[in-house]
Amino acid sequence: MDKKEIGITVKKDKDFSEWYQQVVLKAELADYSPVKGCMIIRPHGYAIWENIVSYFNKRLKEMKVQNCYFPLFIPESFFKKDSRQAGVTENAIMLSPHFHINGGYASISPRR
Protein backbone atom coordinates (compact mmCIF):
# COMPACT_ATOMS: atom_id res chain seq x y z
CA MET A 1 0.00 0.00 0.00
CA ASP A 2 1.32 3.44 -0.92
CA LYS A 3 2.33 5.46 2.15
CA LYS A 4 -0.03 8.32 1.21
CA GLU A 5 -2.95 5.81 1.19
CA ILE A 6 -2.44 4.91 4.86
CA GLY A 7 -4.88 6.72 7.12
CA ILE A 8 -7.66 9.13 6.29
CA THR A 9 -6.68 11.74 3.71
CA VAL A 10 -9.54 14.21 4.12
CA LYS A 11 -10.80 16.19 7.10
CA LYS A 12 -14.25 15.29 8.40
CA ASP A 13 -15.35 18.93 8.59
CA LYS A 14 -14.19 19.60 4.99
CA ASP A 15 -15.82 16.66 3.14
CA PHE A 16 -17.87 14.44 5.44
CA SER A 17 -19.00 12.09 2.65
CA GLU A 18 -15.45 11.33 1.46
CA TRP A 19 -14.19 11.08 5.06
CA TYR A 20 -16.93 8.58 5.94
CA GLN A 21 -16.26 6.45 2.86
CA GLN A 22 -12.56 6.31 3.70
CA VAL A 23 -13.27 5.34 7.33
CA VAL A 24 -15.61 2.52 6.28
CA LEU A 25 -13.29 1.17 3.57
CA LYS A 26 -9.98 1.51 5.45
CA ALA A 27 -11.45 0.05 8.66
CA GLU A 28 -12.63 -2.86 6.47
CA LEU A 29 -16.23 -2.46 7.67
CA ALA A 30 -17.58 -2.66 4.12
CA ASP A 31 -16.40 -2.90 0.53
CA TYR A 32 -17.78 -2.09 -2.90
CA SER A 33 -19.99 -4.63 -4.67
CA PRO A 34 -20.16 -5.32 -8.40
CA VAL A 35 -23.90 -4.51 -8.11
CA LYS A 36 -24.34 -0.77 -8.65
CA GLY A 37 -25.51 1.01 -5.50
CA CYS A 38 -24.73 -1.90 -3.16
CA MET A 39 -21.93 -2.60 -0.73
CA ILE A 40 -20.66 -5.76 0.92
CA ILE A 41 -20.83 -5.52 4.70
CA ARG A 42 -17.77 -7.21 6.17
CA PRO A 43 -17.69 -9.07 9.54
CA HIS A 44 -16.84 -6.14 11.83
CA GLY A 45 -19.26 -3.89 9.97
CA TYR A 46 -21.96 -6.53 10.28
CA ALA A 47 -21.32 -6.83 14.03
CA ILE A 48 -21.87 -3.06 14.34
CA TRP A 49 -25.04 -3.39 12.22
CA GLU A 50 -26.35 -6.19 14.48
CA ASN A 51 -25.87 -3.97 17.54
CA ILE A 52 -27.70 -1.08 15.86
CA VAL A 53 -30.58 -3.39 14.83
CA SER A 54 -30.79 -4.87 18.33
CA TYR A 55 -30.92 -1.41 19.91
CA PHE A 56 -33.63 -0.13 17.57
CA ASN A 57 -35.67 -3.36 17.64
CA LYS A 58 -35.91 -3.06 21.42
CA ARG A 59 -37.05 0.58 21.15
CA LEU A 60 -39.51 -0.20 18.34
CA LYS A 61 -41.09 -3.05 20.33
CA GLU A 62 -41.49 -0.74 23.32
CA MET A 63 -43.36 1.71 21.07
CA LYS A 64 -45.37 -1.15 19.47
CA VAL A 65 -44.02 -0.33 15.99
CA GLN A 66 -43.98 -3.14 13.43
CA ASN A 67 -40.66 -3.71 11.72
CA CYS A 68 -40.15 -4.74 8.06
CA TYR A 69 -37.44 -5.50 5.51
CA PHE A 70 -37.37 -4.84 1.79
CA PRO A 71 -36.01 -7.37 -0.71
CA LEU A 72 -32.71 -7.01 -2.49
CA PHE A 73 -32.95 -6.95 -6.26
CA ILE A 74 -30.07 -8.50 -8.18
CA PRO A 75 -29.83 -8.47 -11.98
CA GLU A 76 -30.64 -11.88 -13.48
CA SER A 77 -27.40 -11.72 -15.47
CA PHE A 78 -25.43 -11.95 -12.18
CA PHE A 79 -27.23 -15.18 -11.29
CA LYS A 80 -26.62 -16.64 -14.72
CA LYS A 81 -22.94 -15.69 -14.69
CA ASP A 82 -22.37 -16.98 -11.14
CA SER A 83 -24.33 -20.19 -11.72
CA ARG A 84 -22.21 -21.03 -14.77
CA GLN A 85 -18.99 -20.42 -12.81
CA ALA A 86 -20.22 -22.43 -9.83
CA GLY A 87 -21.69 -25.24 -11.94
CA VAL A 88 -25.20 -24.55 -10.61
CA THR A 89 -28.20 -25.02 -12.88
CA GLU A 90 -30.63 -22.16 -13.39
CA ASN A 91 -33.32 -24.33 -11.78
CA ALA A 92 -31.48 -23.93 -8.46
CA ILE A 93 -32.26 -20.19 -8.41
CA MET A 94 -35.55 -19.30 -6.74
CA LEU A 95 -37.52 -16.18 -7.56
CA SER A 96 -40.51 -14.97 -5.61
CA PRO A 97 -43.80 -15.65 -7.44
CA HIS A 98 -44.65 -12.02 -6.69
CA PHE A 99 -41.84 -10.80 -8.94
CA HIS A 100 -41.08 -11.21 -12.60
CA ILE A 101 -37.94 -10.74 -14.67
CA ASN A 102 -38.17 -7.84 -17.09
CA GLY A 103 -35.07 -6.83 -19.01
CA GLY A 104 -32.83 -8.66 -16.54
CA TYR A 105 -34.25 -7.01 -13.41
CA ALA A 106 -36.79 -8.29 -10.93
CA SER A 107 -39.81 -6.07 -10.43
CA ILE A 108 -43.06 -6.24 -8.53
CA SER A 109 -45.98 -7.88 -10.35
CA PRO A 110 -49.59 -7.50 -9.27
CA ARG A 111 -51.23 -10.68 -7.99
CA ARG A 112 -53.65 -12.28 -10.39
C-alpha positions as CSV (number, residue, x, y, z in Angstrom):
1,M,0.0,0.0,0.0
2,D,1.3,3.4,-0.9
3,K,2.3,5.5,2.2
4,K,0.0,8.3,1.2
5,E,-2.9,5.8,1.2
6,I,-2.4,4.9,4.9
7,G,-4.9,6.7,7.1
8,I,-7.7,9.1,6.3
9,T,-6.7,11.7,3.7
10,V,-9.5,14.2,4.1
11,K,-10.8,16.2,7.1
12,K,-14.3,15.3,8.4
13,D,-15.3,18.9,8.6
14,K,-14.2,19.6,5.0
15,D,-15.8,16.7,3.1
16,F,-17.9,14.4,5.4
17,S,-19.0,12.1,2.6
18,E,-15.5,11.3,1.5
19,W,-14.2,11.1,5.1
20,Y,-16.9,8.6,5.9
21,Q,-16.3,6.5,2.9
22,Q,-12.6,6.3,3.7
23,V,-13.3,5.3,7.3
24,V,-15.6,2.5,6.3
25,L,-13.3,1.2,3.6
26,K,-10.0,1.5,5.4
27,A,-11.4,0.1,8.7
28,E,-12.6,-2.9,6.5
29,L,-16.2,-2.5,7.7
30,A,-17.6,-2.7,4.1
31,D,-16.4,-2.9,0.5
32,Y,-17.8,-2.1,-2.9
33,S,-20.0,-4.6,-4.7
34,P,-20.2,-5.3,-8.4
35,V,-23.9,-4.5,-8.1
36,K,-24.3,-0.8,-8.6
37,G,-25.5,1.0,-5.5
38,C,-24.7,-1.9,-3.2
39,M,-21.9,-2.6,-0.7
40,I,-20.7,-5.8,0.9
41,I,-20.8,-5.5,4.7
42,R,-17.8,-7.2,6.2
43,P,-17.7,-9.1,9.5
44,H,-16.8,-6.1,11.8
45,G,-19.3,-3.9,10.0
46,Y,-22.0,-6.5,10.3
47,A,-21.3,-6.8,14.0
48,I,-21.9,-3.1,14.3
49,W,-25.0,-3.4,12.2
50,E,-26.4,-6.2,14.5
51,N,-25.9,-4.0,17.5
52,I,-27.7,-1.1,15.9
53,V,-30.6,-3.4,14.8
54,S,-30.8,-4.9,18.3
55,Y,-30.9,-1.4,19.9
56,F,-33.6,-0.1,17.6
57,N,-35.7,-3.4,17.6
58,K,-35.9,-3.1,21.4
59,R,-37.0,0.6,21.2
60,L,-39.5,-0.2,18.3
61,K,-41.1,-3.0,20.3
62,E,-41.5,-0.7,23.3
63,M,-43.4,1.7,21.1
64,K,-45.4,-1.2,19.5
65,V,-44.0,-0.3,16.0
66,Q,-44.0,-3.1,13.4
67,N,-40.7,-3.7,11.7
68,C,-40.2,-4.7,8.1
69,Y,-37.4,-5.5,5.5
70,F,-37.4,-4.8,1.8
71,P,-36.0,-7.4,-0.7
72,L,-32.7,-7.0,-2.5
73,F,-33.0,-7.0,-6.3
74,I,-30.1,-8.5,-8.2
75,P,-29.8,-8.5,-12.0
76,E,-30.6,-11.9,-13.5
77,S,-27.4,-11.7,-15.5
78,F,-25.4,-11.9,-12.2
79,F,-27.2,-15.2,-11.3
80,K,-26.6,-16.6,-14.7
81,K,-22.9,-15.7,-14.7
82,D,-22.4,-17.0,-11.1
83,S,-24.3,-20.2,-11.7
84,R,-22.2,-21.0,-14.8
85,Q,-19.0,-20.4,-12.8
86,A,-20.2,-22.4,-9.8
87,G,-21.7,-25.2,-11.9
88,V,-25.2,-24.6,-10.6
89,T,-28.2,-25.0,-12.9
90,E,-30.6,-22.2,-13.4
91,N,-33.3,-24.3,-11.8
92,A,-31.5,-23.9,-8.5
93,I,-32.3,-20.2,-8.4
94,M,-35.5,-19.3,-6.7
95,L,-37.5,-16.2,-7.6
96,S,-40.5,-15.0,-5.6
97,P,-43.8,-15.6,-7.4
98,H,-44.7,-12.0,-6.7
99,F,-41.8,-10.8,-8.9
100,H,-41.1,-11.2,-12.6
101,I,-37.9,-10.7,-14.7
102,N,-38.2,-7.8,-17.1
103,G,-35.1,-6.8,-19.0
104,G,-32.8,-8.7,-16.5
105,Y,-34.2,-7.0,-13.4
106,A,-36.8,-8.3,-10.9
107,S,-39.8,-6.1,-10.4
108,I,-43.1,-6.2,-8.5
109,S,-46.0,-7.9,-10.3
110,P,-49.6,-7.5,-9.3
111,R,-51.2,-10.7,-8.0
112,R,-53.6,-12.3,-10.4
